């Protein structure tokens, strides 16, 4: 490397910035549209379609590998994300807000998906294999902290403006203006702090023939890897329960008790995720990275599987009891977020493990494309299913889907030494 930067100076901020657009497109949009009167069915369907850029991003990931550097792509995409958020802010006070904001969300989604390719590729170029294993817990934690900030602090901000002004569109205009400014600052910071790994370089002598050859070679080598079928099933189904829950958790918290929800205010929803949730998530994510780097992924796979699935029982409890106080809700969110932070470490580490090799950036992008597909398809129908069977049976159904997570983990193969610190 031309210089050695402390990974703590850029890994947390890089993955915080990677997560925020995804959070905005997938989660903040759900809360915003719910407050603006859009139905659960339409929310799940249209925001579910927004997963598509993450699903198909492997088709342009080879171009990110061939042209420029991962560092260059990362900074430029952050600038474009800032522009997209500004477009959303400007569209909210128009008569065609739903169509215009969806179009702007599509722009942010495509730009963010490209940013994911470059940032994840840069992570593998900028760190040694042991550092990748150690910092996977940190990156997952800050990725999820961004989720909590998005649906926590930013939602609290929207709720405060909503309560004080009575103007719901204004509240979300401010939120997306803040996001736009943040990404301009993030681009400036990362243009300075990101290291310059020697392995991060554009491919020389690129021709149209080479591009086509590289494109097909990338996919051929991905699908012909050892244990490919179980690996792809793992990518698709490990998060099956979450794929459905994530679209309905916030509507469940916001919907009145009379229709099966908890009747929380916008500020209360933001507070739950912005305080207790972030503590649970941080502890779970950091712990997951530490134990995986000590004993290896294979050793901790099954405890992490249990951690990411079994805490979903808290939503069954909340839907049946419908507690009026925030104590029980906070405790349940802490348990679920801690379990998610710990269990998601296994998923991200396995994707890195499967992507190892000559085309690791593009292969990782393909793997995350399958991850997005696994989130997109169940999520699109989740709103319709919930409105048909109600929240209680919907959360019971999500728990039944945990069986798929356990099943796919039974058949994947992992090197026992992967992730361990070499003595």
C-alpha positions as CSV (number, residue, x, y, z in Angstrom):
1,X,0.0,0.0,0.0
2,X,1.1,3.6,-0.6
3,X,0.1,4.3,3.0
4,X,-1.4,2.5,6.0
5,X,-4.5,4.0,7.4
6,X,-6.0,2.8,10.7
7,X,-9.1,0.8,9.6
8,X,-11.0,2.3,12.5
9,X,-10.7,5.7,10.7
10,X,-12.6,4.4,7.6
11,X,-14.3,1.1,8.1
12,X,-17.0,2.4,10.4
13,X,-17.8,5.5,8.3
14,X,-17.6,3.6,5.0
15,X,-20.2,1.1,6.2
16,X,-22.3,3.7,7.9
17,X,-22.4,5.5,4.5
18,X,-23.1,2.2,2.7
19,X,-26.1,1.5,4.9
20,X,-27.9,4.8,5.0
21,X,-29.1,4.9,1.4
22,X,-30.3,1.3,1.8
23,X,-32.1,2.2,5.0
24,X,-33.7,5.3,3.3
25,X,-34.9,3.2,0.4
26,X,-36.1,0.2,2.3
27,X,-37.1,1.4,5.7
28,X,-37.4,5.2,6.0
29,X,-39.6,5.2,2.9
30,X,-41.9,2.7,4.6
31,X,-42.4,4.9,7.6
32,X,-42.8,8.0,5.5
33,X,-45.4,6.4,3.1
34,X,-47.2,5.0,6.1
35,X,-47.5,8.5,7.7
36,X,-48.6,9.9,4.3
37,X,-51.5,7.5,4.1
38,X,-50.3,4.8,1.8
39,X,-51.7,1.3,2.4
40,X,-49.5,-1.6,3.8
41,X,-50.1,-3.6,0.5
42,X,-48.8,-0.7,-1.7
43,X,-46.0,0.1,0.7
44,X,-44.7,-3.5,0.7
45,X,-45.2,-3.9,-3.1
46,X,-43.6,-0.7,-4.3
47,X,-40.8,-0.5,-1.8
48,X,-40.2,-4.2,-2.4
49,X,-39.6,-3.5,-6.1
50,X,-36.8,-1.1,-5.0
51,X,-34.7,-4.1,-4.0
52,X,-34.2,-4.8,-7.7
53,X,-31.0,-2.7,-8.1
54,X,-29.4,-4.8,-5.4
55,X,-30.6,-7.9,-7.1
56,X,-29.2,-7.1,-10.5
57,X,-26.1,-5.3,-9.5
58,X,-23.9,-8.3,-10.3
59,X,-24.5,-7.5,-14.0
60,X,-22.5,-4.3,-13.8
61,X,-20.1,-5.3,-11.0
62,X,-17.5,-6.5,-13.5
63,X,-17.4,-2.9,-14.9
64,X,-16.6,-1.6,-11.4
65,X,-13.8,-4.1,-11.4
66,X,-12.4,-3.1,-14.8
67,X,-12.7,0.7,-14.8
68,X,-11.1,3.1,-12.3
69,X,-10.5,2.1,-8.7
70,X,-12.9,1.0,-6.0
71,X,-11.8,4.1,-4.1
72,X,-12.9,6.3,-7.0
73,X,-16.2,4.6,-7.5
74,X,-16.9,4.8,-3.7
75,X,-16.4,8.6,-3.5
76,X,-18.3,9.4,-6.8
77,X,-21.3,7.3,-5.8
78,X,-21.6,9.1,-2.5
79,X,-21.8,12.4,-4.3
80,X,-24.6,11.0,-6.6
81,X,-26.5,9.6,-3.6
82,X,-26.4,13.2,-2.1
83,X,-28.0,14.4,-5.3
84,X,-30.7,11.7,-5.2
85,X,-31.7,12.6,-1.6
86,X,-32.0,16.2,-2.6
87,X,-34.4,15.2,-5.4
88,X,-36.6,13.3,-2.9
89,X,-36.6,16.4,-0.6
90,X,-37.7,18.6,-3.4
91,X,-40.5,16.2,-4.5
92,X,-42.3,15.7,-1.2
93,X,-44.4,18.9,-1.4
94,X,-45.8,18.3,-4.9
95,X,-49.1,16.8,-5.9
96,X,-47.3,13.9,-7.6
97,X,-45.1,13.2,-4.5
98,X,-45.7,9.4,-4.6
99,X,-44.5,8.9,-8.2
100,X,-41.7,11.5,-8.0
101,X,-40.3,10.2,-4.8
102,X,-40.5,6.6,-6.0
103,X,-38.5,7.7,-9.1
104,X,-35.9,9.4,-7.0
105,X,-35.7,6.4,-4.7
106,X,-35.0,4.3,-7.8
107,X,-32.1,6.6,-8.6
108,X,-30.7,6.4,-5.1
109,X,-31.2,2.6,-5.1
110,X,-29.1,2.1,-8.3
111,X,-26.4,4.5,-7.1
112,X,-26.3,2.9,-3.7
113,X,-26.1,-0.6,-5.2
114,X,-23.1,0.5,-7.2
115,X,-21.6,2.0,-4.1
116,X,-22.0,-1.3,-2.3
117,X,-20.0,-3.0,-5.0
118,X,-17.1,-0.6,-4.8
119,X,-17.2,-0.3,-1.0
120,X,-17.3,-4.0,-0.4
121,X,-14.5,-4.5,-3.0
122,X,-12.4,-1.8,-1.3
123,X,-12.9,-3.5,2.1
124,X,-11.3,-6.7,0.7
125,X,-8.5,-4.8,-1.0
126,X,-7.8,-2.5,2.0
127,X,-7.6,-5.2,4.7
128,X,-5.7,-8.4,5.3
129,X,-7.8,-11.6,5.6
130,X,-7.5,-11.6,9.4
131,X,-8.4,-7.9,9.5
132,X,-11.4,-8.7,7.3
133,X,-12.6,-11.3,9.8
134,X,-12.0,-9.1,12.8
135,X,-13.6,-6.0,11.3
136,X,-16.6,-7.8,9.8
137,X,-18.3,-7.4,13.2
138,X,-17.4,-3.7,13.2
139,X,-18.7,-3.1,9.7
140,X,-21.9,-5.1,10.4
141,X,-22.4,-3.1,13.6
142,X,-22.0,0.3,11.9
143,X,-24.1,-0.9,9.0
144,X,-26.8,-1.7,11.5
145,X,-26.2,1.5,13.5
146,X,-26.9,3.4,10.3
147,X,-30.1,1.5,10.1
148,X,-30.9,2.5,13.7
149,X,-30.0,6.1,13.0
150,X,-32.2,6.1,9.9
151,X,-35.2,4.6,11.6
152,X,-34.3,6.0,14.9
153,X,-32.8,9.5,15.2
154,X,-34.0,10.6,11.8
155,X,-37.5,9.4,12.5
156,X,-37.5,11.1,15.9
157,X,-36.5,14.3,14.0
158,X,-39.4,13.8,11.6
159,X,-41.8,13.1,14.5
160,X,-40.7,16.3,16.3
161,X,-41.3,18.4,13.2
162,X,-44.6,16.7,12.6
163,X,-45.8,17.3,16.2
164,X,-44.6,20.9,16.3
165,X,-45.7,22.0,12.8
166,X,-48.5,19.5,11.9
167,X,-46.9,19.4,8.4
168,X,-46.0,15.7,7.6
169,X,-44.4,16.4,4.2
170,X,-42.2,19.1,5.7
171,X,-40.9,16.7,8.3
172,X,-39.7,14.3,5.7
173,X,-38.3,17.1,3.5
174,X,-36.0,18.1,6.4
175,X,-34.9,14.4,6.9
176,X,-33.9,13.9,3.3
177,X,-32.2,17.3,3.2
178,X,-30.1,16.2,6.2
179,X,-29.2,13.0,4.4
180,X,-28.2,14.9,1.3
181,X,-25.8,17.1,3.3
182,X,-24.4,14.2,5.1
183,X,-23.4,12.4,1.9
184,X,-21.7,15.5,0.5
185,X,-19.6,15.6,3.7
186,X,-19.0,11.8,3.6
187,X,-17.7,12.0,0.1
188,X,-15.3,14.8,1.1
189,X,-14.1,12.8,4.1
190,X,-13.6,9.5,2.3
191,X,-11.8,11.2,-0.6
192,X,-9.1,12.1,2.1
193,X,-9.1,9.2,4.6
194,X,-9.4,6.1,2.4
195,X,-6.0,4.4,1.8
196,X,-4.6,3.6,-1.6
197,X,-4.1,-0.2,-1.7
198,X,-1.7,-1.3,-4.4
199,X,-4.1,-4.1,-5.4
200,X,-6.9,-1.5,-6.0
201,X,-6.3,-0.5,-9.6
202,X,-8.1,-0.4,-13.0
203,X,-7.4,-3.2,-15.5
204,X,-5.0,-2.1,-18.2
205,X,-5.7,-2.7,-21.9
206,X,-9.5,-2.9,-21.6
207,X,-11.3,-3.7,-24.9
208,X,-14.9,-4.6,-25.7
209,X,-13.8,-8.2,-26.2
210,X,-12.1,-8.3,-22.8
211,X,-15.1,-6.8,-21.1
212,X,-17.5,-9.5,-22.6
213,X,-15.0,-12.2,-21.7
214,X,-14.5,-11.0,-18.2
215,X,-18.2,-10.6,-17.7
216,X,-19.0,-14.2,-18.6
217,X,-15.9,-15.6,-16.9
218,X,-17.0,-13.9,-13.6
219,X,-20.4,-15.6,-13.6
220,X,-19.0,-18.9,-14.8
221,X,-16.5,-19.1,-12.0
222,X,-19.1,-18.0,-9.4
223,X,-21.6,-20.8,-10.3
224,X,-19.0,-23.5,-10.7
225,X,-17.4,-23.1,-7.3
226,X,-17.4,-26.0,-5.0
227,X,-20.7,-26.3,-2.9
228,X,-22.3,-23.6,-5.2
229,X,-25.9,-24.8,-4.9
230,X,-26.1,-25.0,-1.0
231,X,-24.2,-21.6,-0.9
232,X,-26.8,-19.9,-3.2
233,X,-29.7,-21.4,-1.2
234,X,-28.0,-20.1,2.0
235,X,-27.8,-16.6,0.4
236,X,-31.4,-16.7,-0.6
237,X,-33.0,-18.2,2.6
238,X,-30.8,-17.3,5.6
239,X,-32.8,-14.1,6.0
240,X,-36.2,-15.4,4.9
241,X,-37.9,-14.5,8.3
242,X,-36.3,-11.0,8.3
243,X,-37.2,-10.4,4.7
244,X,-40.9,-10.5,5.7
245,X,-40.6,-8.9,9.1
246,X,-38.6,-5.8,8.0
247,X,-41.5,-4.5,5.9
248,X,-44.1,-4.8,8.6
249,X,-42.3,-4.0,11.9
250,X,-42.7,-0.2,11.6
251,X,-46.3,-0.4,10.3
252,X,-47.0,-2.8,13.3
253,X,-45.5,-0.3,15.7
254,X,-47.4,2.6,14.2
255,X,-50.8,1.0,13.5
256,X,-53.5,1.6,16.2
257,X,-54.2,-1.2,18.8
258,X,-57.7,-1.6,17.3
259,X,-56.2,-3.1,14.1
260,X,-53.5,-5.2,15.9
261,X,-50.7,-2.7,16.1
262,X,-49.0,-1.0,19.1
263,X,-50.2,2.5,18.5
264,X,-46.8,4.2,19.0
265,X,-46.2,7.7,17.7
266,X,-43.5,8.6,15.1
267,X,-41.2,9.9,17.8
268,X,-41.7,6.8,20.0
269,X,-40.8,4.5,17.1
270,X,-37.7,6.5,16.5
271,X,-36.7,6.5,20.2
272,X,-37.1,2.7,20.5
273,X,-34.7,2.1,17.6
274,X,-32.4,5.0,18.3
275,X,-31.5,4.2,21.9
276,X,-32.2,0.6,23.2
277,X,-32.0,-0.8,19.7
278,X,-28.5,0.6,19.0
279,X,-27.1,-0.6,22.2
280,X,-28.3,-4.2,21.6
281,X,-27.1,-4.1,18.0
282,X,-23.7,-2.7,18.9
283,X,-23.1,-5.3,21.5
284,X,-24.3,-8.2,19.3
285,X,-22.3,-7.1,16.2
286,X,-19.0,-6.5,18.0
287,X,-19.3,-9.7,20.0
288,X,-20.0,-11.6,16.8
289,X,-16.8,-10.2,15.1
290,X,-14.7,-10.9,18.1
291,X,-15.7,-14.6,18.6
292,X,-15.5,-15.3,14.9
293,X,-12.0,-13.9,14.6
294,X,-11.0,-16.0,17.6
295,X,-12.5,-19.4,16.9
296,X,-13.5,-19.1,13.2
297,X,-16.9,-18.9,11.5
298,X,-17.5,-22.6,11.5
299,X,-17.3,-22.8,15.3
300,X,-19.9,-20.1,15.8
301,X,-22.2,-20.8,12.9
302,X,-25.1,-22.5,14.8
303,X,-25.1,-20.1,17.8
304,X,-25.4,-17.3,15.3
305,X,-28.2,-19.0,13.4
306,X,-30.1,-19.3,16.6
307,X,-29.4,-15.7,17.4
308,X,-30.7,-14.3,14.2
309,X,-33.9,-16.4,14.2
310,X,-35.2,-17.2,17.6
311,X,-35.4,-13.6,18.9
312,X,-38.1,-13.0,16.3
313,X,-40.5,-14.6,18.8
314,X,-40.6,-11.2,20.5
315,X,-43.0,-9.9,17.7
316,X,-45.3,-12.9,18.4
317,X,-45.3,-11.8,22.0
318,X,-45.9,-8.1,21.2
319,X,-48.7,-8.9,18.8
320,X,-50.6,-11.0,21.3
321,X,-50.0,-8.9,24.4
322,X,-50.0,-5.5,22.8
323,X,-48.3,-3.9,25.8
324,X,-49.2,-0.2,26.5
325,X,-45.9,0.7,28.1
326,X,-42.6,1.2,26.4
327,X,-40.6,-1.0,28.8
328,X,-41.7,-4.3,27.2
329,X,-41.3,-2.9,23.7
330,X,-37.8,-1.7,24.4
331,X,-36.8,-5.0,26.0
332,X,-38.1,-6.9,23.0
333,X,-36.3,-4.6,20.5
334,X,-33.1,-5.0,22.5
335,X,-33.3,-8.8,22.4
336,X,-34.1,-8.8,18.7
337,X,-31.4,-6.3,17.7
338,X,-28.7,-8.0,19.8
339,X,-29.6,-11.3,18.2
340,X,-29.5,-9.8,14.7
341,X,-26.2,-8.1,15.3
342,X,-24.6,-11.4,16.5
343,X,-26.3,-13.6,13.9
344,X,-25.8,-11.4,10.9
345,X,-22.0,-11.7,11.4
346,X,-22.2,-15.3,10.1
347,X,-24.0,-14.3,7.0
348,X,-21.5,-11.5,6.0
349,X,-18.5,-13.7,6.8
350,X,-19.8,-16.5,4.7
351,X,-20.3,-14.2,1.7
352,X,-16.7,-13.1,2.0
353,X,-15.6,-16.7,2.3
354,X,-17.5,-17.8,-0.8
355,X,-16.3,-14.8,-2.8
356,X,-12.6,-15.5,-2.2
357,X,-10.5,-15.8,-5.4
358,X,-9.5,-13.9,-8.5
359,X,-12.9,-12.2,-9.0
360,X,-13.6,-11.6,-5.3
361,X,-15.2,-8.1,-5.8
362,X,-17.6,-9.2,-8.5
363,X,-18.3,-12.5,-6.8
364,X,-19.1,-10.7,-3.6
365,X,-21.5,-8.5,-5.6
366,X,-23.2,-11.5,-7.1
367,X,-23.5,-13.0,-3.6
368,X,-25.1,-9.8,-2.2
369,X,-27.4,-9.8,-5.3
370,X,-28.7,-13.2,-4.2
371,X,-29.1,-11.7,-0.7
372,X,-31.2,-8.9,-2.1
373,X,-33.3,-11.2,-4.1
374,X,-34.0,-13.2,-1.0
375,X,-35.1,-10.0,0.7
376,X,-37.1,-8.7,-2.3
377,X,-39.4,-11.5,-3.2
378,X,-40.8,-12.3,0.3
379,X,-40.9,-8.6,1.2
380,X,-43.1,-7.7,-1.8
381,X,-45.9,-10.0,-0.7
382,X,-45.5,-9.5,3.1
383,X,-47.9,-6.5,3.2
384,X,-50.6,-8.3,1.4
385,X,-50.2,-11.4,3.6
386,X,-50.3,-9.3,6.8
387,X,-53.5,-7.6,5.7
388,X,-55.1,-10.9,4.9
389,X,-54.2,-12.9,8.1
390,X,-53.5,-10.0,10.5
391,X,-50.3,-9.2,12.6
392,X,-50.6,-12.2,15.0
393,X,-50.7,-14.9,12.4
394,X,-48.2,-13.0,10.2
395,X,-45.6,-13.1,13.0
396,X,-46.3,-16.8,13.6
397,X,-45.8,-17.5,9.9
398,X,-42.4,-15.6,10.1
399,X,-41.3,-17.9,12.9
400,X,-42.2,-21.0,10.8
401,X,-40.0,-19.6,8.1
402,X,-37.0,-19.9,10.5
403,X,-36.9,-23.6,9.6
404,X,-35.6,-22.6,6.2
405,X,-32.7,-20.8,7.8
406,X,-31.7,-23.8,9.9
407,X,-32.1,-26.1,6.9
408,X,-29.8,-24.2,4.5
409,X,-27.1,-23.9,7.1
410,X,-26.9,-27.7,7.5
411,X,-25.5,-28.1,4.0
412,X,-23.0,-25.4,3.6
413,X,-19.3,-26.2,4.0
414,X,-16.8,-23.9,5.7
415,X,-13.1,-24.2,6.3
416,X,-12.6,-24.5,10.1
417,X,-9.7,-22.1,9.9
418,X,-11.5,-19.4,8.1
419,X,-11.6,-16.2,10.1
420,X,-9.2,-17.5,12.8
421,X,-6.2,-15.5,13.8
422,X,-3.1,-17.4,12.5
423,X,-0.6,-17.9,15.3
